[in-house]
Amino acid sequence: MKWISVKDRLPEVHGEPVIGCVEDRYSLTGLVTVSMVCYKFGSGAWYDLCGEESEESEGYSLEVEYWMPWPEPPRGKRYER
């Protein structure tokens, strides 16, 4: 699976969790981390899924430059739904 630039394409499903390269907003080093994020079409914003969206986070968007869909889970009886 390859990383997709947000300049080339955005996720096709509203609010579906994806893997994103996110600028670490709590660090002054400018490091980029990999995190579970979702894209909201109405607001055009990226949100971190570590916590629930709230009124305080409304209007705040993460800096995501690349994303990728989740890989398929392993095959086998243990992983079946």
N, C-alpha and C positions, 0 to 999 in steps of 0.2 A: 504494500500500500504506500502511496506517495502523498506528501504534503501538498495541499491546494492553496494557492495564494487567494486572499479575499479579493484581490484585483481581478482575478480570472473567473471566480465563481463563488457563490455563497451556498450554504446548505439549502436543499430544496424543500425541506419540511419545517414548518414553523415550530420553534421551540424544541426540536428534537436534539438530545444531547450529542455532542461531537467532541473530539479531542482537539484542543487548540493550543497554539504557542502564544502565551500571554506574557506581556511585560509585567514584571513584578512591581506592583504599585506600592508595596511596603518597603522597598529597598531603594537606596540612592545609587546603587551600582548599575541599574539599567539591565539587570539580568532578565532573561526570558525563561519561563517555566512552562511545563506541559501540564494542562489542567482540563477537567471536564467542563465544557461551556455549552451555551446554547445561543442561537441567534434569533432575535425577535423581529419579524418582518415589519410590524406596525411602527415600532420605534427605531428600527435600523440599528439596534444596539446588541452588543454581546454581553451575556451575564454569566457569572461564575455559579456553578451548581453546588458549591460546598455549603451554601446557606440558602434560605428562601428569599425570594424577591420581596422587597418591602417598599414602603413609600419613600424611605430615606435613600434607597438605591435607584429610585425612578429618575431617569434623566442621566444616570451614570452608566457609562459603557466601558468595558475592558478594552484594552488595546490588543487586538488579535490581528496578526498578519497572515498566519497560515493555519489551516485546520485539516482534519481528515475524519471520515466516518469511522465508527467503531468496527474493529475486525469481527469476522464471524467467530462464534464460540467454537471450542473444540467439539469434534463429533464423538458420540458415544452415549451410552445409556445414562451415565452420571450427569451429563450436561443437557439432557432433553428436558423440555418444559412440560 
